[in-house]
Amino acid sequence: MSIDEILWAVHNFATMYMTGLIWFVQLVHYPSFRNVPEQGYPQFALSHQKDTSLAVIPAMLVELGTGFLFCMNIYRPATLSWHFAIGLFGMTLLIWASTFLLQVPMHNILGQKYHGRAIEILVKTNWIRTLLWTARSFLIVFVNLKS
């Protein structure tokens, strides 16, 4: 197995992992924020942010780093065309943009106090990441089936 194929396999794993995780977050985890009592909510929110970071940052960095390598033709498996690499990387950048422009600000508000509107915005805007990761997974499956 070449380094290109190993990086592609790691990239695939990170994307599939994040797709499964984001669907759980979208359907179960973020909606459950509505059920946390206002008393002590900031402590819950800050603990959640710290613990969630451990679960998501490594996989997101793997996607970003390997995606960059594929786009720059530093490493790229033969089964992955440059156009698909660019498309997948663009989707990754949109996920990062959504995270830092939409979700992180809501988490910052919730780290200060319970805020029902921030929870609703978090749930609604998280659909952007959910759909993008799902689309990335489908595209990766398509690329793998082509080979």
Sequence and secondary structure as in RCSB ss.txt:
>XXXX:A:sequence
MSIDEILWAVHNFATMYMTGLIWFVQLVHYPSFRNVPEQGYPQFALSHQKDTSLAVIPAMLVELGTGFLFCMNIY
RPATLSWHFAIGLFGMTLLIWASTFLLQVPMHNILGQKYHGRAIEILVKTNWIRTLLWTARSFLIVFVNLKS
>XXXX:A:secstr
  HHHHHHHHHHHHHHHHHHHHHHIIIIIHHHGGGS STTHHHHHHHHHHHHHHHHHHHHHHHHHHHHHHHTTSS
  TTS HHHHHHHHHHHHHHHHHIIIIIHHHHHHHTTS  HHHHHHHHHHHHHHHHHHHHHHHHHHHHHHH 
